[in-house]
Amino acid sequence: MSDRAATGRHILVLNRFDRSVGCDYTAYIDHGTDRVAYLCSAAGADGVDAAAAETVAVVDDLADRPAVAELARGIVDRHGPLDQVVALFERDLEVAADLRELLGVPGPRPDDVARVRDKVTMKQLVAAAGLRVPRFVDADDPGQVRRFAAEVGFPVVLKPRDGSGSQGICLVNSPASLEETLADPLPNHVCEEYVSGPMYQVDGVIQDGRVRVLRAFRLLNTCLDYALGDSFGSVAADDPELERRLTGYSEVALTALGVRSSVFHLEVFAVDPTGPGEYDGLVFLEVAARAGGAELPHIWRDVYGLDLLEVATRLTLGESPDLTPPDPAGEAGGYLLIPEPPVRPCRVLSTRSLLAEVPEMYAEVLPEVGAILNGTGGAKETGGRYRFRAGSGRRIEEAIGRVLAEYRLDWEPVEDRPVARVAGRAQSVARP
């Protein structure tokens, strides 16, 4: 047995991030001291340093739990028992919990992860802690959904109980639309009332039950709007008092869910206050025990100097990362996503770079000319991704408006016969 094997930890990392995410496990974990095995998707295999790894195993689908379990057992058989299992992507948290239970590894178990993955369990626990949540009902019974919609009024929202990134969400605006939606079974879904008001993404770090780092970003449109084909923007909130309130609010919500040390991504509505309490006017939507997605990991590294993926890794390994809270009155960050054209698949004919024209924009990712967009890329494969930094969120919002006004992507549907050139433009972000 090598000295490394005798003194270091044996760590299994589940990874689906490619290099574009900027997740650098060799910077997060000392591969010279610890033995690090990777179990990856095909894209994730490109995002790890195979030369530094003990081994890299690739699976077609990291959500295929039997296949993942078989590969993990093989790693244990060949290289010995595991000390830790690390997963940073939301859906992989459940797989990691299953592996810990299967292989006798310390860390969160399936019941622990369910509290931050199952939206019914999550809202029940948060409501029991005294925080306001949208009214909701299990959607397995169509009759129950009809009665609920009649009680709260339209629109209502139907979503998977364990969904993420607005995948599978339906906004139902009328009884007729509801009947059409209920024509097919909706297993493992929840029906919620629609909440109107400014919505915030809140990223932070809780350690030993205390929120150490937090920054709130006000949404210009919602993830649901983006899923329905509109642009999506997010800018840092210019409101230190709101962030102070959200710090305590996040501690209450995460404590209710049993989360003591983790990176988190909270989504909350700020509606008109209804009473004298500290958290009146805040309506909990959901929270995840992982870093925010889309451009947020980049914004946190570039603008706030903190790699939340590194923090998440170190907290999973039981370490105490260095944390410097960002100054709410300091530099602000923000981003914009423009969806793929409405007809897909389509071929990109031309794009227009705006990087030199908008001073507040510091990064721009456009699809390559000739690329085929097929509607499966989510927040990564888009019609355009933009990152901003400035002295205030207000300036970033103005810069986003300039990008939307000047954005251009020309495309053509992919068909068997030639078609005419079609121009695609961004839709305007609607201010809450």
Number of C-alpha atoms within 10 A of each C-alpha: 5 7 8 14 14 11 11 17 19 22 21 25 20 26 26 23 21 17 14 10 15 14 21 16 20 14 9 15 17 14 19 12 15 18 23 25 25 25 22 25 21 18 15 19 21 16 21 23 13 14 8 16 17 17 15 19 18 19 16 12 13 22 14 11 16 11 13 24 18 10 16 22 16 13 21 15 10 9 15 12 16 21 18 20 27 23 22 24 18 21 15 18 24 22 23 28 24 21 21 21 14 13 17 13 18 14 18 19 19 18 12 15 22 19 24 25 24 18 22 23 15 23 26 16 19 22 16 12 15 12 20 17 22 16 13 22 19 19 24 16 14 18 11 14 22 16 12 21 24 12 10 14 14 17 18 22 19 25 21 21 19 16 17 16 16 17 13 13 20 18 20 20 15 14 15 10 13 21 13 11 16 17 10 9 12 17 12 15 23 22 28 25 20 19 18 11 15 18 25 23 23 23 25 24 27 23 16 10 16 17 23 17 18 22 26 27 24 25 25 23 20 23 20 18 16 20 19 15 16 22 25 26 28 28 27 26 24 19 12 14 10 14 18 13 13 22 21 14 18 25 18 17 24 28 17 21 22 14 22 17 21 25 29 24 21 23 19 22 21 19 15 11 12 10 9 8 8 12 18 15 18 23 20 22 20 20 25 21 25 25 26 24 15 17 19 20 19 23 20 21 14 16 18 19 14 20 20 25 25 20 22 25 23 18 19 20 18 12 11 12 13 9 13 11 16 17 13 20 12 13 15 26 29 30 27 28 26 26 26 29 25 14 15 15 17 21 22 24 18 17 18 12 16 17 16 9 12 13 13 21 23 14 14 15 16 17 20 13 14 12 13 18 22 17 16 12 11 16 21 17 19 20 25 24 22 21 27 27 25 21 14 19 23 15 17 27 24 11 22 28 16 14 20 17 13 13 19 19 22 18 24 21 21 17 10 6 6 9 10 8 11 13 13 19 18 22 15 16 22 14 11 12
